[in-house]
Amino acid sequence: MLGAIVGDIAGSRFELVHAQTKNFEWFTEKSHFSDDTILTLAVCEALLRTDGTVKGLAQEAATLFKSYVLRYPRGGYGAKFLTWALTEDSRPYGSFGNGSAMRVSPCAYAARSLEEALDLAEAVTMVTHNHPEGIKGAKALTAACFLAKTGQSREYIRHYLCEHYYRLDLTIDEIRLTYRFGNTCPETVPQALEAFLEAGSFEEAVCNAISLGGDTDTLGSMAGAVAGLYFGVPESIAKKALSYLDRDLRETLARFERRFS
């Protein structure tokens, strides 16, 4: 779980800056956690409440998304999601924004099979992002995370993702040449996955993603989620990232890791 949080915090100060560099300080006084971390931990809480099963998960996720927005109103949420969260209407709104993918990695941690992981991902996604591309992005990220968790090679993960979700036929250097800000799944999920697939370490995966510019906290969070499962998060980086979270968020993370590690 911590990989997603690290990527969010490391990328937070570059959103809209379009710095496009791999040489940067990960943690500064301007760094902060955002909606990527907040809603990822809301999914963690939902999975804890349902004991990692799909039964009742969608309802718990919807309730907790709204609750977490009220607790952390300055998370930098998307406009449509924020409108949904602050009203009594809980119907999904057809989004294919990358919010569906940036919050879904806990489903891979909780699942015992790839099929189960994808079912959990769909349950927490459909409450808001019921557009086919929104579901596709969430499932692609979840699949990558689960395959990383279970020790599959990057070559196998690439093959699986290309066969079921995205083409992934451009390198990070090629993507960077023309990349601009985008916050939909097609504009960010394949790019974040490529950032992981080209990396030889957790740190390189996060740097690859953030170096693209654009929605850097979400790119970093998605790449970090997969890379954290594949490579592990270095202890010094993990400790620093945790220092940015408040006690409640740290406790949610700790309870989730105790239950599903």
N, C-alpha and C positions, 0 to 999 in steps of 0.2 A: 504494500500500500504506500509505503513511504516514497517510492520512486516517483509516483504521480505528484505527491506534495512537493518534493524537491524541485521537480521540473517547473511546477507552477511558480514557486517562490523565485527560482533563479531567472525565469523569463519575465517576471512581473514588471520589472522596471524598463523593459525594452518594447512593450506593446505600443504600437503606433510610432515608435522611434525609427524603425527600419534600419537598425545598425548594421546588420548582416556581417557579423564577425564572430569567430570562435574564441577570441581572446578577450575575456571579460571576467570581472570578479563576480562570483556567484551570489554572495550574500553581502549586502550593504544596508545602510540605514534607510535607503529608499526601497528596498525589497520588502515584499509583503505577500501573504497568502490572499487568494481571490476566490471567486465563485467555483473555480476548478476544485480547490481543496474543500471548500464548504460543502458542495453538493456531493463530492466523492464520499465524504464522511457521513453525509445524510444517507447515502446508499448503504454504507457500512452499518449504520444504526438500523435501517430497515431490514437488512439481512440478519442482524442479531435478533430482531423482534420476531422474525419468522423462522429462526433456526436454520437459515440457509436454504429454505424451501420456497417454491414459487407460490404456494398457497397464501393468499393475503398479501403478497409482496407488493403488488401494484398499489393497493390502497395505502399500505404503510409508507411507501415511497412518496406518494402524492402528499400525504399528511406531513411527512418530515421535510419535504422540500419547502412547503409553505412555512413550517415552523422555523426552519433554519434561516430562511430569508428574513423573518422577523427578528431573529436573534442576531443576524449579521447583515444588516441592511445595506452596508457599503461594500458589498462583495463584487460589484461590477457586473451584475447580471445583464443578460440580453433583455431588450425592451419587451419583447413578447412574453418571455418567461416571467419577467417581473410583474407584468400585468396579470398573467395567469396566477402567480403566487399570491398576489394581494387581493384577489377576489374570491368569492365563495364558489364560483364555477370551477369545477375540476375537470372539465372536458378537455381532451387534447386539442391542439391548435394547428396540426399539420406541419410542424416545423421540421426542417432538415438541417438546422444549425448544429454546430459541432458540440453544443452542450450535451447532446445525447452520448457522444463518445468520450468526452472528457471526464465524465462522472462514473463510468460503468465498470471500471477495472475491478472493483471489489467482487463482482460476480464471478470472475475467474478464480479468485482466491477461495471463495466459498464452495465452488462446484467440485464434484467428484468425477465428472466426465465433461467432455467438450459439449455434448448435447445439452447437458444440464446447465452449463455455463451460458450457452446461447439462449436457453429458455429464460433463465434469470435475467439476462440482459434485455431481452424483449419485454419482460414484465416491467422493469423499471424505466424503460424507454418509452413505451406506448402511452404512459400517462400524460406526456407532453408532446414528444416528437414521433407522431404516428405517420409521418411521410415515409415512403419506402426508402429514400436515401438517408433519412435519419436513423431508421432501424438498421440499414446496411452498415452505416458507419459505426454504430454501437456494437454490432455483432463482429465486424472486422477487428475492432480493437480488442474486444473480449476474446476472440479466437486467438489472436496473437499472444495475448497475455496467458491464456491457458496453455497454449503450446510451449511458450517459454517456461512456464511453471513446471511442466512435465518433462522438460529436458530435451525437447526437439531441437534439432540444429537450425541455424538461421536459414540454411538452404531449404530445408523442409518447410519452415514457416513461410518463406517467400513463395514457394511453390503453392502452398495451400491458399495463401491470400490471393495470389494471382488467379488461381483456378476458381475461387468462390466469390471474390469481392472486387479487387482492383488490378489494373495492369502492372503497375510498378515498373515501368520501363524507362524511367529517367533517374539519373543519379542526383544526389544532393547538389553537386556543383552545377549541373544542368538546370535543375529546378530554380536555384538561387538567381540565375541570370535574369529571369523574367518574373520572379515571384513578387506578388503584391498582397496587401492585406485581404484576407478572406475569412469568413467565420462560419461557412457551411461545411458539412462533412466532406463533400467531394473536393473542396479547396484545402482541406487540412489533414484529414485522416490518412490518405495515401502518403502525403509528405512526411508526416510524423512517423509512419511505419517505415518508410525508406530511411529516415534518420537513424532508427534503431538497426535496421538490417545492414547498414554500411559500417556500423560502429564495432570497435574492438573492445569497448569498455562502457560502463555505465556513464562515465563522464563524457565520453565522446558522443554517445547517443543524444544526451541532453544538449550538448554544444551544437551538434549537427542541426537539431530541430530549431533551436533559438537563433542560429545563424541565418536562417531563412528570412527573418524579419516577420512582419505581419502580426498575427495573433500569437505572440511569442509565449505567453504564459500557458495557453492551451496546447500549443505545439510541444512545448517542453514537458507539460504534464502528461500528454499522451505517449510521447516517446519514452519518458521516464518511467511510466507505468510498466511498459513491456521490458525495458532495459533493467529495471529494478528486479524483476522476476528472473530474468535471464542471467545477469551478471552479479546481482546483489548490489546493495547501496553501501558504499564505504562508510565505516562507523563515524568518522569525523564529519562527513557530509550529513549523515543522518542526525547526529547530535545537534549540529548547527541549525538544520531545518526545523527540528522540533522546538527550538527556542523561539521561533516565530509564532507558534500556536499557543492559544490560551489553554487553560487547564481543562476545560470541558472537551475541546477538540482532541487534546492529547489523550484524555481518558477514553474517549470513543475509539480512537485508534488502538489504544492498548487493549481494550476489551475485545475488539475485532481480531486483533492478532493473536490474543490468547485463545479465542474460540476457533479460528480457522487456519492457524499456522500449521 
